Amino acid sequence: MKRLDWFTLKSYLGPLIMTFFIALFILLMQFLWKYIDDLVGKGLEWYIILKLLFFASSTFVPMALPLAILLSSLMTFGNLGEHYELVTMKAAGISLFRIMRPLIIVSMLISALAFYFADVILPKANLKFLSLLYDVREKKLAFNLREGVFYNGIDGFVIRVGKKDADGNTIRDVMVYDHTKHMGNVSLSVAEWGRMELSADKRFLVFRLYNGYNYEERIDLRRNELTRPFQRTKFIEQYQMFDLSGLQLTRTDENLFKKNYEMLNISQLRFSIDSIRLEIQRERKVSADNLSNNFMALTGRDTLHTANIRPAAGNSAARKTKAFYASNILCSFEPNDRATIINTAYNAANSVRENVSVSGENFENKEKLVFRHLIVFHKKFTFSIACFLLFFIGAPLGAIIRKGGLGMPAVISTVFFILYWVISFTGEKYAAEGQVPVWQGMWLASAVLLPIGAFLTRKATNDASLLDVESWIKFFQKIFHIQTREGL
């Protein structure tokens, strides 16, 4: 490999790694800001938080990597242009495409790795992240007994202390409501003071209470609704234990999350999509058969027999000649029975309509589930293609603007990245609702980026002054001059 290729690679890989971790850090801070209420005050161990942040950062790679490629390529060629190194290479007869060639190969390798990451690593990272996040959000707050506040964090008990001494263990004016019988406030313990201690395995909290009373309503005795028996017991010292296992982090079985479409690779997605579609076809057939049977029941003799209705006498000839016309059918029955016929038909029609409505909603939900599977399926390809296309936007754009650093490149790359994600999000939204085919919605952003990248590459190869204000002024002046001459 020539020195030019090494020089270009060194100029590109450094900003790429730096911008990737910066983007990842920003997205991670956004995650912390969003879920800060679910993390603070629960007594989580440090390694649990690190695991959660690591798995979360893995799921942010599809957003951070395209942005890093766009920004780093723009910075690299912006720096080369700003320091006249790009001009020197072109003066030596080296074309822009030849300068970009090693970076194009690197971008192709990154795109291949991105596809592998999206298909193999990302589903596992989503499984670990979402299952751990679910357990963390479901975890109760850590034991925090404050003065004058009723604390109900321990299952089956409500505790209140009037004052805590400076040592943090001595408590005074203690009230403990026992709700383990699920009968309300029927058992209360009151003590002048006490001490809090943890068991050796830290699974139990032990209260040593002194100089108090136990109050209990004896609802276990006969005729307690009438006599209202009440028991008061005085104690000098009393021990009470509270199980703290409910405050610990309980891990849910990850197998419960494995069938979610975000945790599947390409082969699993295909199998799941085929299974859902076969299930929809089978349910449609069953629903159609049931609907047909319902209509047969509405027009058959069983309906009239169930309603205990008989045709009027002397109208047999009319029924034979003018059968199955609604007005003639009603005329064939006694006037008192016509209202019963109409009500029976109305109720049966409402029942059929409700069944059709429920079946339609069920089919619609399953169709949307297929759309979500297809969206994840196409994302694995659009992610890797976007990494490649954004390079062909950032590199020629950096060669055109000839500005390095994190100033102008950051602003321009942010604009293009926002444009890319807005189009991607819009297409995904329409695809999820079934407004457009899934492949059209998911590949819309790539279809927009492709001509932009081709246009910028062509302009950069031809050394076009795309962002030169004077050239645009001359361009519009030329158009205005031509229009003026044509108007004269």
PATI-714776 format. One record per residue (C-alpha): x, y, z; residue in one letter; chain. Coordinates in Angstrom, 1 decimal. Each point is the difference from the previous one (the first is absolute). Example, Ala and Ser with C-alpha at 12.3 -4.5 7.8 and 13.67 -1.06 7.14 Angstrom:
2
{node {12.3 -4.5 7.8} 'A' 'A'}
{node {1.4 3.4 -0.7} 'S' 'A'}
END
This chain:
488
{node {0.0 0.0 0.0} 'M' 'A'}
{node {1.3 3.4 -0.9} 'K' 'A'}
{node {0.8 2.8 2.4} 'R' 'A'}
{node {-3.0 1.9 -1.3} 'L' 'A'}
{node {-2.3 -2.7 1.1} 'D' 'A'}
{node {1.5 -0.2 3.4} 'W' 'A'}
{node {-0.2 3.7 0.4} 'F' 'A'}
{node {-3.7 0.1 -1.0} 'T' 'A'}
{node {-0.8 -2.9 2.3} 'L' 'A'}
{node {1.7 1.6 3.0} 'K' 'A'}
{node {-1.8 3.2 -0.7} 'S' 'A'}
{node {-3.3 -1.8 -0.1} 'Y' 'A'}
{node {0.1 -2.7 2.7} 'L' 'A'}
{node {0.9 2.4 2.9} 'G' 'A'}
{node {-3.1 2.3 -0.5} 'P' 'A'}
{node {-2.1 -3.0 -0.7} 'L' 'A'}
{node {0.7 -1.6 3.4} 'I' 'A'}
{node {-0.2 3.3 1.8} 'M' 'A'}
{node {-3.4 1.0 -1.5} 'T' 'A'}
{node {-1.4 -3.4 0.5} 'F' 'A'}
{node {0.6 0.0 3.7} 'F' 'A'}
{node {-1.1 3.6 0.3} 'I' 'A'}
{node {-3.3 -0.9 -1.7} 'A' 'A'}
{node {-0.3 -3.1 2.1} 'L' 'A'}
{node {0.6 2.0 3.2} 'F' 'A'}
{node {-2.6 2.6 -1.0} 'I' 'A'}
{node {-2.6 -2.7 -0.6} 'L' 'A'}
{node {0.9 -1.7 3.2} 'L' 'A'}
{node {-0.6 3.3 1.9} 'M' 'A'}
{node {-3.3 0.3 -1.6} 'Q' 'A'}
{node {-0.9 -3.5 1.2} 'F' 'A'}
{node {1.0 0.9 3.5} 'L' 'A'}
{node {-2.0 3.2 -0.1} 'W' 'A'}
{node {-3.1 -1.9 -1.2} 'K' 'A'}
{node {0.2 -2.8 2.6} 'Y' 'A'}
{node {1.6 1.9 2.9} 'I' 'A'}
{node {-3.1 -0.4 2.1} 'D' 'A'}
{node {0.1 -3.8 -0.4} 'D' 'A'}
{node {3.6 -0.3 1.1} 'L' 'A'}
{node {0.4 2.4 2.9} 'V' 'A'}
{node {-0.9 -1.0 3.5} 'G' 'A'}
{node {-0.2 -3.8 -0.6} 'K' 'A'}
{node {3.4 -1.0 1.5} 'G' 'A'}
{node {1.3 -1.6 -3.2} 'L' 'A'}
{node {3.5 -1.4 0.2} 'E' 'A'}
{node {2.6 1.6 -2.2} 'W' 'A'}
{node {0.5 -3.0 -2.2} 'Y' 'A'}
{node {-3.8 -0.1 -0.8} 'I' 'A'}
{node {0.1 3.6 -1.2} 'I' 'A'}
{node {3.2 -0.6 -2.0} 'L' 'A'}
{node {-1.7 -3.0 -1.7} 'K' 'A'}
{node {-3.1 2.0 -0.8} 'L' 'A'}
{node {2.1 2.8 -1.5} 'L' 'A'}
{node {2.1 -2.4 -2.0} 'F' 'A'}
{node {-3.0 -1.8 -1.5} 'F' 'A'}
{node {-1.7 3.4 -0.6} 'A' 'A'}
{node {3.0 1.3 -1.9} 'S' 'A'}
{node {0.0 -3.1 -2.2} 'S' 'A'}
{node {-3.5 0.8 -1.1} 'T' 'A'}
{node {1.0 3.5 -0.9} 'F' 'A'}
{node {2.6 -1.1 -2.5} 'V' 'A'}
{node {-2.5 0.3 -3.0} 'P' 'A'}
{node {-0.4 3.7 0.8} 'M' 'A'}
{node {3.6 0.8 1.0} 'A' 'A'}
{node {1.8 -1.7 -2.8} 'L' 'A'}
{node {-1.6 1.7 -3.1} 'P' 'A'}
{node {0.4 3.4 1.7} 'L' 'A'}
{node {3.7 -0.8 0.8} 'A' 'A'}
{node {0.6 -1.0 -3.6} 'I' 'A'}
{node {-1.6 3.1 -1.4} 'L' 'A'}
{node {1.8 2.4 2.4} 'L' 'A'}
{node {3.4 -1.7 -0.2} 'S' 'A'}
{node {0.1 -0.1 -3.8} 'S' 'A'}
{node {-1.1 3.6 -0.2} 'L' 'A'}
{node {2.7 1.0 2.6} 'M' 'A'}
{node {2.7 -2.0 -1.8} 'T' 'A'}
{node {-0.5 1.5 -3.4} 'F' 'A'}
{node {-0.8 3.4 1.5} 'G' 'A'}
{node {3.4 -0.1 1.7} 'N' 'A'}
{node {1.8 -1.1 -3.2} 'L' 'A'}
{node {-1.6 2.8 -1.9} 'G' 'A'}
{node {0.6 2.6 2.7} 'E' 'A'}
{node {3.7 -0.7 0.2} 'H' 'A'}
{node {0.3 -0.2 -3.9} 'Y' 'A'}
{node {1.0 -3.6 0.2} 'E' 'A'}
{node {-2.9 -1.0 -2.3} 'L' 'A'}
{node {1.0 2.7 -2.5} 'V' 'A'}
{node {3.6 -1.3 0.0} 'T' 'A'}
{node {-1.1 -3.6 -0.6} 'M' 'A'}
{node {-2.2 1.1 -2.9} 'K' 'A'}
{node {2.8 2.1 -1.4} 'A' 'A'}
{node {2.2 -3.1 0.0} 'A' 'A'}
{node {-2.6 -1.6 -2.3} 'G' 'A'}
{node {-1.8 -2.1 2.7} 'I' 'A'}
{node {-3.7 0.0 -0.4} 'S' 'A'}
{node {-2.5 0.4 2.8} 'L' 'A'}
{node {-1.3 -3.6 -0.5} 'F' 'A'}
{node {3.6 -1.3 0.3} 'R' 'A'}
{node {0.4 1.9 3.3} 'I' 'A'}
{node {-3.3 -1.4 1.2} 'M' 'A'}
{node {0.7 -3.6 -1.0} 'R' 'A'}
{node {1.5 -1.3 3.3} 'P' 'A'}
{node {-2.8 1.7 1.9} 'L' 'A'}
{node {-2.6 -1.6 -2.3} 'I' 'A'}
{node {1.5 -3.4 0.7} 'I' 'A'}
{node {-0.1 0.8 3.8} 'V' 'A'}
{node {-3.7 1.2 -0.4} 'S' 'A'}
{node {-0.9 -3.3 -1.7} 'M' 'A'}
{node {1.6 -1.9 2.8} 'L' 'A'}
{node {-1.8 2.1 2.6} 'I' 'A'}
{node {-3.3 -0.6 -1.9} 'S' 'A'}
{node {0.6 -3.8 0.1} 'A' 'A'}
{node {0.8 0.1 3.7} 'L' 'A'}
{node {-3.1 2.2 0.6} 'A' 'A'}
{node {-2.1 -2.6 -1.7} 'F' 'A'}
{node {1.5 -2.8 2.1} 'Y' 'A'}
{node {-0.5 2.1 3.1} 'F' 'A'}
{node {-3.7 0.7 -0.9} 'A' 'A'}
{node {-0.7 -3.7 -0.7} 'D' 'A'}
{node {2.0 -1.8 2.7} 'V' 'A'}
{node {1.0 2.3 2.8} 'I' 'A'}
{node {-2.8 2.6 0.2} 'L' 'A'}
{node {-2.8 -2.6 0.7} 'P' 'A'}
{node {2.0 -1.4 2.9} 'K' 'A'}
{node {0.8 3.5 1.3} 'A' 'A'}
{node {-3.7 1.0 -0.3} 'N' 'A'}
{node {-1.0 -3.1 2.0} 'L' 'A'}
{node {2.5 0.7 2.8} 'K' 'A'}
{node {-0.7 3.7 0.1} 'F' 'A'}
{node {-3.8 -0.1 -0.1} 'L' 'A'}
{node {-0.3 -2.9 2.5} 'S' 'A'}
{node {2.4 1.7 2.4} 'L' 'A'}
{node {-1.7 3.4 -0.4} 'L' 'A'}
{node {-3.4 -1.7 0.7} 'Y' 'A'}
{node {1.3 -1.5 3.2} 'D' 'A'}
{node {1.6 3.3 1.1} 'V' 'A'}
{node {-3.2 2.0 -0.6} 'R' 'A'}
{node {-2.1 -2.6 1.9} 'E' 'A'}
{node {2.4 0.0 3.0} 'K' 'A'}
{node {-1.3 1.8 3.0} 'K' 'A'}
{node {1.8 2.9 1.6} 'L' 'A'}
{node {2.6 -0.8 2.5} 'A' 'A'}
{node {-0.9 0.1 3.7} 'F' 'A'}
{node {-0.2 3.6 1.0} 'N' 'A'}
{node {-1.7 0.7 3.3} 'L' 'A'}
{node {-0.5 3.7 0.5} 'R' 'A'}
{node {-1.3 1.8 3.1} 'E' 'A'}
{node {-3.7 0.6 0.2} 'G' 'A'}
{node {-0.7 -1.8 -3.3} 'V' 'A'}
{node {-2.0 -3.3 -0.4} 'F' 'A'}
{node {2.2 -2.4 -1.9} 'Y' 'A'}
{node {-1.7 -2.9 -1.9} 'N' 'A'}
{node {2.9 -1.4 -2.0} 'G' 'A'}
{node {0.1 -3.3 1.9} 'I' 'A'}
{node {-2.8 -2.3 -1.0} 'D' 'A'}
{node {-2.7 -0.4 2.7} 'G' 'A'}
{node {1.2 2.8 2.3} 'F' 'A'}
{node {-0.3 3.7 0.4} 'V' 'A'}
{node {2.6 1.6 2.2} 'I' 'A'}
{node {0.3 3.5 1.5} 'R' 'A'}
{node {2.7 1.4 2.3} 'V' 'A'}
{node {-0.3 3.4 1.7} 'G' 'A'}
{node {3.7 0.6 0.3} 'K' 'A'}
{node {3.3 -1.6 -0.9} 'K' 'A'}
{node {3.1 0.6 2.1} 'D' 'A'}
{node {3.4 1.1 -1.4} 'A' 'A'}
{node {1.3 -3.6 -0.1} 'D' 'A'}
{node {-2.7 -0.9 -2.6} 'G' 'A'}
{node {-1.0 -3.1 1.8} 'N' 'A'}
{node {-1.9 1.2 3.1} 'T' 'A'}
{node {-3.6 0.9 -0.8} 'I' 'A'}
{node {-2.6 1.6 2.3} 'R' 'A'}
{node {-3.8 0.2 0.0} 'D' 'A'}
{node {-0.4 -3.1 -2.2} 'V' 'A'}
{node {-3.2 -1.3 -1.6} 'M' 'A'}
{node {-0.2 -3.2 -2.0} 'V' 'A'}
{node {-3.2 -1.0 -1.8} 'Y' 'A'}
{node {-0.2 -3.8 -0.8} 'D' 'A'}
{node {-2.0 -0.6 -3.2} 'H' 'A'}
{node {1.1 -3.6 -0.6} 'T' 'A'}
{node {-3.5 -1.2 0.7} 'K' 'A'}
{node {-1.4 2.3 -2.7} 'H' 'A'}
{node {-2.7 1.1 2.3} 'M' 'A'}
{node {0.9 3.7 0.2} 'G' 'A'}
{node {1.3 1.8 3.1} 'N' 'A'}
{node {-0.9 -2.7 2.5} 'V' 'A'}
{node {3.5 -0.4 1.6} 'S' 'A'}
{node {2.2 2.8 1.2} 'L' 'A'}
{node {3.2 0.1 2.1} 'S' 'A'}
{node {1.1 3.2 1.8} 'V' 'A'}
{node {3.3 0.5 1.8} 'A' 'A'}
{node {1.7 2.8 1.7} 'E' 'A'}
{node {3.4 -0.8 -1.7} 'W' 'A'}
{node {1.9 -2.7 -1.7} 'G' 'A'}
{node {3.0 -1.0 -2.0} 'R' 'A'}
{node {0.3 -1.1 -3.7} 'M' 'A'}
{node {2.4 -2.8 -1.0} 'E' 'A'}
{node {0.7 -2.0 -3.1} 'L' 'A'}
{node {0.4 -3.8 0.2} 'S' 'A'}
{node {3.4 -1.5 -0.9} 'A' 'A'}
{node {-1.1 -0.9 -3.5} 'D' 'A'}
{node {-1.7 3.4 -0.4} 'K' 'A'}
{node {-3.3 -1.6 -1.0} 'R' 'A'}
{node {-1.9 1.1 3.1} 'F' 'A'}
{node {-0.5 3.2 1.9} 'L' 'A'}
{node {-0.3 -0.5 3.8} 'V' 'A'}
{node {-1.8 2.5 2.2} 'F' 'A'}
{node {0.7 -0.1 3.7} 'R' 'A'}
{node {-2.9 1.9 1.6} 'L' 'A'}
{node {-0.2 1.1 3.6} 'Y' 'A'}
{node {-2.8 1.1 2.3} 'N' 'A'}
{node {-3.0 -0.3 -2.2} 'G' 'A'}
{node {-3.4 -1.5 -0.7} 'Y' 'A'}
{node {-1.6 -2.4 -2.5} 'N' 'A'}
{node {-3.5 0.9 -1.1} 'Y' 'A'}
{node {-2.0 -2.6 -1.9} 'E' 'A'}
{node {-3.6 -0.4 -1.1} 'E' 'A'}
{node {-1.0 -3.7 0.5} 'R' 'A'}
{node {-1.8 -0.7 -3.2} 'I' 'A'}
{node {0.6 -3.7 0.4} 'D' 'A'}
{node {-2.5 -0.4 2.8} 'L' 'A'}
{node {-3.7 -0.8 -0.4} 'R' 'A'}
{node {-2.5 2.8 -0.2} 'R' 'A'}
{node {2.9 2.5 -0.4} 'N' 'A'}
{node {-2.2 2.2 -2.2} 'E' 'A'}
{node {-2.3 0.6 3.0} 'L' 'A'}
{node {2.3 -0.1 3.0} 'T' 'A'}
{node {3.0 1.6 -1.6} 'R' 'A'}
{node {2.6 -1.7 2.2} 'P' 'A'}
{node {3.2 2.0 0.5} 'F' 'A'}
{node {3.3 -1.1 1.5} 'Q' 'A'}
{node {2.8 2.1 1.5} 'R' 'A'}
{node {3.3 -1.5 1.1} 'T' 'A'}
{node {2.8 1.9 1.7} 'K' 'A'}
{node {3.7 -1.0 -0.6} 'F' 'A'}
{node {3.3 1.1 1.4} 'I' 'A'}
{node {2.0 -1.3 -2.9} 'E' 'A'}
{node {-1.1 -1.5 -3.3} 'Q' 'A'}
{node {1.7 -1.2 -3.1} 'Y' 'A'}
{node {-1.5 0.4 -3.5} 'Q' 'A'}
{node {1.5 -1.2 -3.2} 'M' 'A'}
{node {-0.7 1.3 -3.5} 'F' 'A'}
{node {0.9 -1.9 -3.2} 'D' 'A'}
{node {2.0 2.2 -2.4} 'L' 'A'}
{node {0.1 -2.4 -2.9} 'S' 'A'}
{node {-2.7 2.0 -1.7} 'G' 'A'}
{node {2.4 3.0 -0.2} 'L' 'A'}
{node {2.6 -2.0 -1.8} 'Q' 'A'}
{node {0.5 0.0 -3.7} 'L' 'A'}
{node {-1.8 -3.1 -1.4} 'T' 'A'}
{node {1.1 -1.2 -3.5} 'R' 'A'}
{node {-2.8 -1.0 -2.4} 'T' 'A'}
{node {0.6 -3.0 -2.2} 'D' 'A'}
{node {1.4 1.3 -3.3} 'E' 'A'}
{node {-1.9 -2.7 -1.9} 'N' 'A'}
{node {-3.2 2.0 0.5} 'L' 'A'}
{node {1.4 2.8 -2.2} 'F' 'A'}
{node {1.6 -2.1 -2.7} 'K' 'A'}
{node {-3.0 -0.1 -2.3} 'K' 'A'}
{node {-0.1 3.8 -0.3} 'N' 'A'}
{node {0.9 1.1 -3.5} 'Y' 'A'}
{node {2.8 2.2 1.2} 'E' 'A'}
{node {1.8 -3.1 1.4} 'M' 'A'}
{node {0.0 -2.0 -3.3} 'L' 'A'}
{node {2.5 -0.4 -2.8} 'N' 'A'}
{node {-0.8 -0.2 -3.7} 'I' 'A'}
{node {-0.8 -3.7 -0.1} 'S' 'A'}
{node {-2.1 0.2 3.2} 'Q' 'A'}
{node {-1.9 3.0 -1.4} 'L' 'A'}
{node {-0.8 -1.9 -3.2} 'R' 'A'}
{node {-1.3 -3.0 1.9} 'F' 'A'}
{node {-2.0 2.3 2.3} 'S' 'A'}
{node {-1.5 1.9 -2.9} 'I' 'A'}
{node {-1.0 -3.2 -1.8} 'D' 'A'}
{node {-1.5 -1.4 3.1} 'S' 'A'}
{node {-2.1 3.1 0.6} 'I' 'A'}
{node {-1.2 0.1 -3.6} 'R' 'A'}
{node {-1.0 -3.6 0.1} 'L' 'A'}
{node {-1.9 0.6 3.3} 'E' 'A'}
{node {-1.8 3.0 -1.7} 'I' 'A'}
{node {-1.0 -2.2 -2.9} 'Q' 'A'}
{node {-1.3 -2.7 2.2} 'R' 'A'}
{node {-1.9 2.4 2.2} 'E' 'A'}
{node {-1.5 1.7 -3.1} 'R' 'A'}
{node {-1.3 -3.4 -1.2} 'K' 'A'}
{node {-1.5 -0.8 3.3} 'V' 'A'}
{node {-1.6 3.4 0.3} 'S' 'A'}
{node {-1.4 -0.3 -3.5} 'A' 'A'}
{node {-1.5 -3.4 0.8} 'D' 'A'}
{node {-1.5 1.3 3.2} 'N' 'A'}
{node {-1.5 3.0 -1.8} 'L' 'A'}
{node {-1.5 -2.2 -2.7} 'S' 'A'}
{node {-1.5 -2.3 2.7} 'N' 'A'}
{node {-1.5 3.0 1.7} 'N' 'A'}
{node {-1.6 1.3 -3.2} 'F' 'A'}
{node {-1.4 -3.5 -0.6} 'M' 'A'}
{node {-1.4 0.0 3.4} 'A' 'A'}
{node {-1.6 3.3 -0.6} 'L' 'A'}
{node {-1.8 -1.1 -3.1} 'T' 'A'}
{node {-0.8 -3.6 1.1} 'G' 'A'}
{node {-3.0 -1.5 1.7} 'R' 'A'}
{node {1.8 -0.3 3.3} 'D' 'A'}
{node {-0.3 3.8 0.6} 'T' 'A'}
{node {-3.7 -0.1 -0.4} 'L' 'A'}
{node {-0.4 -3.1 2.0} 'H' 'A'}
{node {2.1 1.5 2.8} 'T' 'A'}
{node {-2.2 3.1 0.0} 'A' 'A'}
{node {-3.2 -2.2 0.2} 'N' 'A'}
{node {-1.5 1.8 -3.0} 'I' 'A'}
{node {-2.4 -1.6 -2.5} 'R' 'A'}
{node {-1.1 1.4 -3.4} 'P' 'A'}
{node {-3.5 1.3 -0.3} 'A' 'A'}
{node {-2.6 -2.4 -1.3} 'A' 'A'}
{node {-1.1 0.3 -3.6} 'G' 'A'}
{node {3.2 1.6 -1.2} 'N' 'A'}
{node {1.7 -3.1 -1.3} 'S' 'A'}
{node {-0.7 0.8 -3.6} 'A' 'A'}
{node {1.4 3.5 0.4} 'A' 'A'}
{node {3.2 -1.4 1.6} 'R' 'A'}
{node {0.5 -2.4 -2.9} 'K' 'A'}
{node {-0.4 2.7 -2.7} 'T' 'A'}
{node {1.8 2.9 1.7} 'K' 'A'}
{node {2.5 -1.7 2.2} 'A' 'A'}
{node {3.2 1.7 1.5} 'F' 'A'}
{node {-1.2 3.6 -0.5} 'Y' 'A'}
{node {0.2 1.8 3.4} 'A' 'A'}
{node {-3.3 1.8 -0.3} 'S' 'A'}
{node {-1.9 -3.1 -1.1} 'N' 'A'}
{node {1.7 -2.2 2.6} 'I' 'A'}
{node {-1.2 2.3 2.8} 'L' 'A'}
{node {-3.5 0.1 -1.5} 'C' 'A'}
{node {-0.1 -3.8 0.3} 'S' 'A'}
{node {-0.1 0.2 3.8} 'F' 'A'}
{node {-2.4 1.2 2.5} 'E' 'A'}
{node {0.3 3.7 0.9} 'P' 'A'}
{node {0.8 -0.8 3.7} 'N' 'A'}
{node {2.9 -2.2 -1.2} 'D' 'A'}
{node {1.6 2.5 -2.3} 'R' 'A'}
{node {1.6 2.0 2.8} 'A' 'A'}
{node {1.5 -3.1 1.5} 'T' 'A'}
{node {1.4 -0.9 -3.5} 'I' 'A'}
{node {1.6 3.4 -0.4} 'I' 'A'}
{node {1.5 0.0 3.5} 'N' 'A'}
{node {1.4 -3.5 -0.5} 'T' 'A'}
{node {1.6 1.0 -3.3} 'A' 'A'}
{node {1.3 3.2 1.5} 'Y' 'A'}
{node {1.7 -1.7 2.9} 'N' 'A'}
{node {1.5 -2.7 -2.2} 'A' 'A'}
{node {1.3 2.7 -2.4} 'A' 'A'}
{node {1.5 1.9 2.9} 'N' 'A'}
{node {1.7 -3.2 1.2} 'S' 'A'}
{node {1.5 -0.6 -3.4} 'V' 'A'}
{node {1.1 3.6 -0.3} 'R' 'A'}
{node {1.8 -0.2 3.4} 'E' 'A'}
{node {1.7 -3.3 -1.0} 'N' 'A'}
{node {1.2 1.6 -3.3} 'V' 'A'}
{node {1.2 3.1 1.8} 'S' 'A'}
{node {2.0 -2.0 2.6} 'V' 'A'}
{node {1.5 -2.3 -2.8} 'S' 'A'}
{node {0.9 3.1 -2.0} 'G' 'A'}
{node {1.8 1.6 2.9} 'E' 'A'}
{node {1.9 -3.3 0.7} 'N' 'A'}
{node {1.1 -0.2 -3.6} 'F' 'A'}
{node {1.0 3.6 -0.1} 'E' 'A'}
{node {2.2 -0.4 3.2} 'N' 'A'}
{node {1.7 -3.1 -1.5} 'K' 'A'}
{node {0.6 1.7 -3.3} 'E' 'A'}
{node {1.7 2.9 1.9} 'K' 'A'}
{node {2.0 -2.6 1.9} 'L' 'A'}
{node {1.2 -1.3 -3.4} 'V' 'A'}
{node {0.9 3.6 -1.0} 'F' 'A'}
{node {2.1 0.4 3.2} 'R' 'A'}
{node {1.8 -3.2 -0.8} 'H' 'A'}
{node {0.7 1.1 -3.5} 'L' 'A'}
{node {1.2 3.4 1.2} 'I' 'A'}
{node {2.6 -1.6 2.2} 'V' 'A'}
{node {0.9 -2.3 -2.8} 'F' 'A'}
{node {0.7 2.9 -2.4} 'H' 'A'}
{node {1.8 2.0 2.7} 'K' 'A'}
{node {2.8 -2.5 0.0} 'K' 'A'}
{node {0.7 0.9 -3.7} 'F' 'A'}
{node {-0.8 3.7 0.1} 'T' 'A'}
{node {2.4 0.5 2.9} 'F' 'A'}
{node {3.0 -1.4 -1.9} 'S' 'A'}
{node {-1.0 1.8 -3.2} 'I' 'A'}
{node {-0.4 3.3 1.8} 'A' 'A'}
{node {3.5 -0.2 1.4} 'C' 'A'}
{node {1.3 -0.3 -3.6} 'F' 'A'}
{node {-2.1 2.7 -1.5} 'L' 'A'}
{node {0.7 2.5 2.8} 'L' 'A'}
{node {3.7 -0.3 -0.8} 'F' 'A'}
{node {-0.7 1.0 -3.6} 'F' 'A'}
{node {-1.8 3.1 1.4} 'I' 'A'}
{node {2.6 1.0 2.6} 'G' 'A'}
{node {3.2 -0.6 -2.0} 'A' 'A'}
{node {-0.9 2.1 -3.1} 'P' 'A'}
{node {-1.7 2.6 2.1} 'L' 'A'}
{node {3.1 0.4 2.1} 'G' 'A'}
{node {2.1 0.4 -3.2} 'A' 'A'}
{node {-2.4 2.7 -1.1} 'I' 'A'}
{node {-0.3 2.1 3.1} 'I' 'A'}
{node {3.7 -0.4 0.9} 'R' 'A'}
{node {-0.6 0.6 3.7} 'K' 'A'}
{node {1.3 -2.4 2.7} 'G' 'A'}
{node {-0.4 -0.3 3.8} 'G' 'A'}
{node {-3.3 -0.4 1.8} 'L' 'A'}
{node {-1.6 3.4 -1.1} 'G' 'A'}
{node {-1.4 0.1 -3.4} 'M' 'A'}
{node {0.2 -3.8 -0.6} 'P' 'A'}
{node {-2.0 -0.7 3.2} 'A' 'A'}
{node {-2.7 2.4 -1.1} 'V' 'A'}
{node {-0.3 -1.3 -3.5} 'I' 'A'}
{node {0.2 -3.7 1.0} 'S' 'A'}
{node {-2.7 0.7 2.6} 'T' 'A'}
{node {-2.3 1.4 -2.6} 'V' 'A'}
{node {0.5 -3.0 -2.3} 'F' 'A'}
{node {-0.3 -2.4 2.8} 'F' 'A'}
{node {-3.3 1.5 1.2} 'I' 'A'}
{node {-1.3 0.0 -3.6} 'L' 'A'}
{node {0.9 -3.7 -0.2} 'Y' 'A'}
{node {-1.7 -1.0 3.3} 'W' 'A'}
{node {-3.1 2.1 -0.7} 'V' 'A'}
{node {-0.5 -1.7 -3.3} 'I' 'A'}
{node {0.8 -3.4 1.6} 'S' 'A'}
{node {-2.4 0.6 2.8} 'F' 'A'}
{node {-2.7 1.2 -2.3} 'T' 'A'}
{node {0.3 -3.0 -2.3} 'G' 'A'}
{node {0.1 -2.4 3.0} 'E' 'A'}
{node {-3.2 1.6 1.4} 'K' 'A'}
{node {-1.9 -0.3 -3.3} 'Y' 'A'}
{node {1.3 -3.6 -0.4} 'A' 'A'}
{node {-1.1 -1.0 3.6} 'A' 'A'}
{node {-3.5 1.3 -0.7} 'E' 'A'}
{node {-0.2 -1.7 -3.3} 'G' 'A'}
{node {-0.4 3.2 -2.0} 'Q' 'A'}
{node {2.9 -1.0 -2.3} 'V' 'A'}
{node {1.8 -3.3 -0.7} 'P' 'A'}
{node {2.6 -0.7 2.6} 'V' 'A'}
{node {2.9 -0.1 -2.5} 'W' 'A'}
{node {-0.9 3.4 -1.3} 'Q' 'A'}
{node {-0.3 1.6 3.4} 'G' 'A'}
{node {3.3 -1.5 1.2} 'M' 'A'}
{node {2.0 0.7 -3.1} 'W' 'A'}
{node {-1.3 3.6 -0.5} 'L' 'A'}
{node {2.9 1.6 1.8} 'A' 'A'}
{node {2.6 -1.9 -1.9} 'S' 'A'}
{node {-1.8 0.9 -3.3} 'A' 'A'}
{node {0.3 3.7 1.0} 'V' 'A'}
{node {3.6 -0.3 1.1} 'L' 'A'}
{node {1.2 -1.8 -3.1} 'L' 'A'}
{node {-0.6 2.9 -2.5} 'P' 'A'}
{node {1.3 2.5 2.5} 'I' 'A'}
{node {3.2 -2.0 0.4} 'G' 'A'}
{node {0.4 -0.4 -3.7} 'A' 'A'}
{node {-0.5 3.7 -0.6} 'F' 'A'}
{node {2.5 1.1 2.6} 'L' 'A'}
{node {2.6 -2.5 -1.2} 'T' 'A'}
{node {-0.4 1.2 -3.5} 'R' 'A'}
{node {0.3 3.7 1.1} 'K' 'A'}
{node {3.1 -0.8 2.2} 'A' 'A'}
{node {1.7 -2.0 -2.9} 'T' 'A'}
{node {-0.5 3.0 -2.3} 'N' 'A'}
{node {1.2 2.5 2.6} 'D' 'A'}
{node {-3.4 1.8 -0.2} 'A' 'A'}
{node {-0.4 2.9 2.4} 'S' 'A'}
{node {-3.2 -1.2 1.5} 'L' 'A'}
{node {0.1 2.2 3.1} 'L' 'A'}
{node {1.6 3.1 -1.6} 'D' 'A'}
{node {-2.4 2.9 0.5} 'V' 'A'}
{node {1.4 2.0 -3.0} 'E' 'A'}
{node {-0.6 -2.9 -2.4} 'S' 'A'}
{node {-3.6 -0.2 1.1} 'W' 'A'}
{node {-0.4 3.7 -0.4} 'I' 'A'}
{node {1.4 -0.2 -3.5} 'K' 'A'}
{node {-2.2 -2.9 -0.7} 'F' 'A'}
{node {-3.2 1.9 1.0} 'F' 'A'}
{node {1.2 3.1 -1.7} 'Q' 'A'}
{node {0.5 -2.0 -3.2} 'K' 'A'}
{node {-3.6 -1.4 0.3} 'I' 'A'}
{node {-1.4 3.4 0.7} 'F' 'A'}
{node {1.9 1.5 -3.0} 'H' 'A'}
{node {-1.3 -2.8 -2.3} 'I' 'A'}
{node {-3.6 0.5 1.3} 'Q' 'A'}
{node {0.4 3.8 -0.5} 'T' 'A'}
{node {1.1 -0.4 -3.6} 'R' 'A'}
{node {-2.8 -2.5 -0.7} 'E' 'A'}
{node {-2.5 2.5 1.6} 'G' 'A'}
{node {1.3 2.8 -2.3} 'L' 'A'}
END
